[in-house]
Amino acid sequence: MKKSFGFIFLLIFGVTFSQKKISKTFKSLSKEINIYTKGLDNLQIENSNSDLIEVFLSAESYDDQLIEIENTTERANVKFDFRGTETREVIFRKFITKRLQKANAIVKIPKNKQVYVFGENVDIESKSINNNLSIYIDNGIVKLHTIKANTIVKLYAGNVYATAKKTDVKIISNLGKILIDSAICKKKYLTKTPVFTKKIDVHSIKANIFLTTK
């Protein structure tokens, strides 16, 4: 009985360490998952093959890195923390750019969760997830692949790439370039069809947006 209990505990909330990599796996009853990307260079979001949330973190430029989980019935928050001595490269290059932490995360999420991502300078890749997704960042490259659920992206600058077939579209970029199926649009692009059950909404000041609808 004790052995079975120990196995279930490791399955529901497991932690794995390996050199510069760390991972956590947990189960959440909440419908909302918030991912805070502070300290990350890259975030990849995928659908998990189970009802567990899996988080993987790799950070080469720090001695230690942590995955912080706040899990309630209302929402689950995923955050990252970095401790220890930074490499000389990071210390020196901070005067040029803040995106040299060499910190990358993968978060795998069950399909029935609402996903929110918050951050500043970070690149995000959503691997065609079956989740309503909202991304709020300052700057970055956002790759959404195929839109399968309602998606919102709000950022100041960067590039956004997506394929949105049979999807309502609302795109605004005041100073950036908008290409819809390789055709250039000015500042705003909008389509709305009653039969479509999903939508993508991208709002930016300076980002370039590349959308495929065919």
Phi and psi in degrees as a GROMACS rama.xvg file:
@    title "Ramachandran Plot"
@    xaxis  label "Phi"
@    yaxis  label "Psi"
@TYPE xy
-63.0056  -39.34  LYS-2
-63.8305  -40.9296  LYS-3
-65.3486  -40.6807  SER-4
-63.2936  -41.8638  PHE-5
-63.0386  -39.471  GLY-6
-64.7879  -42.7625  PHE-7
-64.9097  -40.1082  ILE-8
-61.425  -43.9699  PHE-9
-65.6506  -34.2474  LEU-10
-69.5261  -43.1958  LEU-11
-77.5558  -36.2881  ILE-12
-141.411  82.981  PHE-13
-106.017  146.401  GLY-14
-128.265  132.434  VAL-15
-128.503  132.321  THR-16
-116.069  142.107  PHE-17
-158.683  100.241  SER-18
53.2722  -113.291  GLN-19
-94.6862  18.0982  LYS-20
-123.886  147.06  LYS-21
-145.14  150.417  ILE-22
-144.229  153.175  SER-23
-137.507  143.701  LYS-24
-130.193  130.478  THR-25
-151.301  163.289  PHE-26
-110.222  138.19  LYS-27
-131.139  135.204  SER-28
-85.494  -9.31014  LEU-29
-73.5046  154.725  SER-30
-92.6731  -9.08894  LYS-31
-118.73  128.764  GLU-32
-119.485  122.691  ILE-33
-107.753  127.995  ASN-34
-115.401  121.226  ILE-35
-104.809  120.09  TYR-36
-96.9744  12.2723  THR-37
-54.0337  128.412  LYS-38
91.9985  -11.8372  GLY-39
-90.9022  148.296  LEU-40
-91.2446  -38.9917  ASP-41
-139.286  140.086  ASN-42
-128.374  131.254  LEU-43
-118.449  131.378  GLN-44
-116.142  129.765  ILE-45
-133.93  164.597  GLU-46
-84.9593  137.244  ASN-47
-82.7706  162.586  SER-48
-95.2054  13.2422  ASN-49
-146.901  -168.788  SER-50
-93.4215  15.2604  ASP-51
-99.6385  149.177  LEU-52
-97.6263  126.86  ILE-53
-116.901  130.598  GLU-54
-125.338  127.346  VAL-55
-123.844  132.134  PHE-56
-131.698  133.891  LEU-57
-130.337  124.781  SER-58
-139.543  103.961  ALA-59
-77.4417  -23.8131  GLU-60
-91.6825  4.86099  SER-61
-129.456  155.677  TYR-62
-69.151  -40.3364  ASP-63
-136.095  150.859  ASP-64
-143.619  148.197  GLN-65
-129.638  147.141  LEU-66
-107.29  121.499  ILE-67
-107.076  126.359  GLU-68
-116.42  128.559  ILE-69
-118.5  110.747  GLU-70
-121.484  112.396  ASN-71
-126.011  177.948  THR-72
-71.7298  -19.9425  THR-73
-87.8233  -41.146  GLU-74
-159.568  157.707  ARG-75
-117.866  126.539  ALA-76
-105.84  131.086  ASN-77
-114.455  120.403  VAL-78
-130.2  164.697  LYS-79
-128.97  143.473  PHE-80
-136.772  143.307  ASP-81
-126.443  130.27  PHE-82
-134.056  160.473  ARG-83
104.758  -167.504  GLY-84
-86.5098  124.162  THR-85
-73.3656  153.999  GLU-86
-70.5864  157.58  THR-87
-60.3592  -33.8602  ARG-88
-60.7788  -45.1195  GLU-89
-65.4787  -44.9037  VAL-90
-59.9944  -44.8512  ILE-91
-69.2064  -44.0873  PHE-92
-82.5334  -6.09995  ARG-93
-59.603  -25.4497  LYS-94
-71.597  -17.9703  PHE-95
-100.888  -47.5557  ILE-96
-153.333  150.95  THR-97
-94.7801  2.75319  LYS-98
-107.364  50.8247  ARG-99
-125  26.3938  LEU-100
-73.8197  -17.5165  GLN-101
55.1571  40.8943  LYS-102
-109.954  118.939  ALA-103
-127.414  140.775  ASN-104
-131.76  146.473  ALA-105
-122.052  128.522  ILE-106
-122.338  122.015  VAL-107
-106.629  127.603  LYS-108
-129.063  138.679  ILE-109
-61.2117  157.522  PRO-110
-69.3203  -21.4863  LYS-111
-94.422  22.5984  ASN-112
-109.989  144.256  LYS-113
-86.0106  127.835  GLN-114
-112.508  129.452  VAL-115
-121.217  136.404  TYR-116
-124.288  130.417  VAL-117
-125.698  139.661  PHE-118
-177.068  -176.25  GLY-119
-113.191  -91.8974  GLU-120
-101.338  102.198  ASN-121
-157.135  143.967  VAL-122
-95.0786  136.563  ASP-123
-128.569  134.302  ILE-124
-125.908  120.191  GLU-125
-102.762  119.494  SER-126
-85.4959  61.5292  LYS-127
53.9616  49.1675  SER-128
-74.0707  150.863  ILE-129
-93.5618  53.9813  ASN-130
-137.469  145.037  ASN-131
-62.5973  129.964  ASN-132
-130.612  132.842  LEU-133
-128.472  126.767  SER-134
-120.801  127.077  ILE-135
-129.034  103.404  TYR-136
-137.601  167.427  ILE-137
-83.6388  -48.6455  ASP-138
-152.421  142.343  ASN-139
162.579  173.561  GLY-140
-99.4262  121.165  ILE-141
-114.132  116.469  VAL-142
-111.651  114.049  LYS-143
-100.684  -14.181  LEU-144
56.6738  -132.955  HIS-145
-88.6922  128.61  THR-146
-77.5164  120.76  ILE-147
-117.877  -4.34373  LYS-148
-154.665  175.174  ALA-149
-58.6103  131.581  ASN-150
-134.722  131.302  THR-151
-123.919  132.293  ILE-152
-131.198  123.127  VAL-153
-127.68  121.445  LYS-154
-150.567  160.261  LEU-155
-82.3054  -49.9738  TYR-156
-147.667  162.263  ALA-157
133.991  -154.523  GLY-158
-132.047  141.826  ASN-159
-126.482  130.008  VAL-160
-124.396  135.23  TYR-161
-160.032  154.603  ALA-162
-114.255  120.442  THR-163
-130.265  89.0119  ALA-164
-97.0988  139.052  LYS-165
51.9931  51.9607  LYS-166
-138.998  136.114  THR-167
-68.9178  138.388  ASP-168
-126.74  134.064  VAL-169
-136.696  112.489  LYS-170
-124.263  128.506  ILE-171
-135.894  126.631  ILE-172
-144.242  108.476  SER-173
-63.5993  -42.3624  ASN-174
-118.646  -6.85275  LEU-175
-89.8281  179.112  GLY-176
-96.4207  136.02  LYS-177
-117.039  119.138  ILE-178
-119.281  117.317  LEU-179
-110.397  112.394  ILE-180
52.0289  43.373  ASP-181
72.663  1.20766  SER-182
-96.11  134.346  ALA-183
-79.7375  132.779  ILE-184
-117.856  155.526  CYS-185
-102.016  113.898  LYS-186
63.3385  -41.5319  LYS-187
-143.123  142.04  LYS-188
-139.04  130.165  TYR-189
-142.79  130.157  LEU-190
-135.736  147.399  THR-191
-150.387  122.763  LYS-192
-130.576  128.752  THR-193
-58.6675  -26.632  PRO-194
-80.2955  -15.2142  VAL-195
-81.7563  135.381  PHE-196
-104.66  2.59773  THR-197
-134.368  158.866  LYS-198
-146.566  156.383  LYS-199
-125.316  133.153  ILE-200
-130.021  112.9  ASP-201
-118.973  125.176  VAL-202
-130.234  124.481  HIS-203
-150.326  161.544  SER-204
-91.0611  -47.3455  ILE-205
-126.665  0.00506187  LYS-206
-72.7095  150.006  ALA-207
-93.2836  133.49  ASN-208
-121.565  126.236  ILE-209
-119.099  112.537  PHE-210
-124.367  135.227  LEU-211
-111.707  126.35  THR-212
-117.462  -2.74598  THR-213
